[in-house]
Amino acid sequence: MVASIIEKTLMEVGILTYTQVSETLAKHNLTFADCYKKPGVLNLALKELQNDTRRIIVNKIRKELHEFDNNQRLVKFMQAISE
């Protein structure tokens, strides 16, 4: 579910952004499916984007996951990609 939300959000922002994040993940031998367990690499990939773009992506992901706020793993995931 988280991987789908990440991919959907990145595609909404733009194919170039999606590609850039995907390439950063690939450099670490990861896919979008791995982001939930290894949010630090996603955070690194997002930090490589322009600050406004990163903020927009994190906010969109947060909004999509809002209904699961009571899930501690998702809360930790959001904290990790928001640093």
Sine and cosine of phi, psi and omega as CSV:
sin_phi,cos_phi,sin_psi,cos_psi,sin_omega,cos_omega
0.00,0.00,-0.73,0.68,-0.03,-1.00
-0.89,0.45,-0.68,0.74,0.01,-1.00
-0.87,0.49,-0.67,0.74,0.02,-1.00
-0.89,0.46,-0.66,0.75,0.01,-1.00
-0.91,0.41,-0.66,0.75,0.02,-1.00
-0.89,0.46,-0.76,0.65,-0.02,-1.00
-0.88,0.47,-0.70,0.71,0.01,-1.00
-0.87,0.50,-0.71,0.70,-0.02,-1.00
-0.89,0.45,-0.71,0.71,0.00,-1.00
-0.90,0.44,-0.64,0.77,0.03,-1.00
-0.91,0.41,-0.60,0.80,0.05,-1.00
-0.90,0.45,-0.60,0.80,0.01,-1.00
-0.95,0.31,-0.64,0.77,0.05,-1.00
0.41,-0.91,0.49,-0.87,-0.03,-1.00
-0.90,0.43,-0.56,0.83,0.02,-1.00
-0.90,0.43,-0.68,0.74,0.03,-1.00
-0.90,0.44,-0.72,0.70,0.04,-1.00
-0.83,0.55,-0.74,0.68,-0.03,-1.00
-0.90,0.44,-0.68,0.73,-0.02,-1.00
-0.88,0.47,-0.72,0.69,0.01,-1.00
-0.92,0.40,-0.67,0.74,0.02,-1.00
-0.86,0.51,-0.67,0.74,0.01,-1.00
-0.91,0.41,-0.63,0.78,0.04,-1.00
-0.90,0.43,-0.68,0.74,0.05,-1.00
-0.88,0.48,-0.68,0.73,-0.02,-1.00
-0.89,0.46,-0.58,0.81,0.04,-1.00
-0.87,0.49,-0.42,0.91,0.02,-1.00
-0.97,-0.22,0.27,0.96,-0.01,-1.00
0.83,0.55,0.65,0.76,0.01,-1.00
-0.83,-0.56,0.35,-0.94,0.12,-0.99
-0.86,-0.52,0.04,-1.00,0.03,-1.00
-0.88,0.47,-0.50,0.86,0.02,-1.00
-0.90,0.43,-0.39,0.92,-0.01,-1.00
-1.00,0.08,-0.22,0.98,-0.12,-0.99
-0.88,0.47,-0.57,0.82,-0.03,-1.00
-0.90,0.44,-0.65,0.76,-0.01,-1.00
-0.99,0.11,-0.38,0.92,-0.02,-1.00
-0.75,-0.66,0.92,0.39,-0.06,-1.00
-0.93,0.38,-0.30,0.95,0.00,-1.00
-0.88,0.48,-0.60,0.80,0.00,-1.00
-0.95,0.31,-0.63,0.78,0.09,-1.00
-0.88,0.47,-0.67,0.74,0.04,-1.00
-0.86,0.51,-0.70,0.72,0.05,-1.00
-0.86,0.51,-0.71,0.70,0.00,-1.00
-0.89,0.45,-0.65,0.76,0.01,-1.00
-0.93,0.36,-0.54,0.84,0.02,-1.00
-0.92,0.39,-0.37,0.93,0.03,-1.00
-0.97,0.25,-0.24,0.97,0.01,-1.00
-1.00,0.09,0.22,-0.98,0.10,-1.00
-0.87,0.49,0.54,-0.84,-0.09,-1.00
-0.82,0.57,-0.71,0.71,0.00,-1.00
-0.90,0.44,-0.65,0.76,0.00,-1.00
-0.90,0.44,-0.70,0.71,0.02,-1.00
-0.86,0.51,-0.71,0.70,-0.02,-1.00
-0.89,0.45,-0.68,0.73,0.02,-1.00
-0.87,0.49,-0.71,0.70,-0.02,-1.00
-0.89,0.45,-0.75,0.66,-0.01,-1.00
-0.87,0.49,-0.67,0.74,0.00,-1.00
-0.91,0.41,-0.63,0.77,0.03,-1.00
-0.91,0.40,-0.68,0.74,0.03,-1.00
-0.90,0.45,-0.70,0.72,0.02,-1.00
-0.85,0.53,-0.69,0.72,0.00,-1.00
-0.89,0.46,-0.68,0.73,0.01,-1.00
-0.91,0.42,-0.57,0.82,-0.05,-1.00
-1.00,-0.05,0.04,1.00,-0.09,-1.00
-0.81,0.59,-0.64,0.77,-0.05,-1.00
-0.92,0.39,-0.21,0.98,0.00,-1.00
-0.95,-0.30,0.38,0.92,-0.04,-1.00
-0.82,0.57,-0.39,0.92,-0.02,-1.00
-0.99,0.15,-0.10,1.00,0.01,-1.00
-1.00,0.04,0.92,-0.39,-0.08,-1.00
-0.89,0.46,-0.57,0.82,0.02,-1.00
-0.91,0.42,-0.63,0.78,0.03,-1.00
-0.94,0.34,-0.58,0.81,0.06,-1.00
-0.89,0.46,-0.70,0.71,0.02,-1.00
-0.91,0.42,-0.62,0.78,0.05,-1.00
-0.87,0.49,-0.74,0.67,-0.01,-1.00
-0.89,0.45,-0.62,0.78,0.05,-1.00
-0.90,0.45,-0.65,0.76,-0.04,-1.00
-0.92,0.39,-0.60,0.80,-0.02,-1.00
-1.00,0.06,-0.14,0.99,-0.01,-1.00
-0.99,-0.11,-0.15,0.99,-0.06,-1.00
-0.90,0.43,0.00,0.00,0.00,0.00
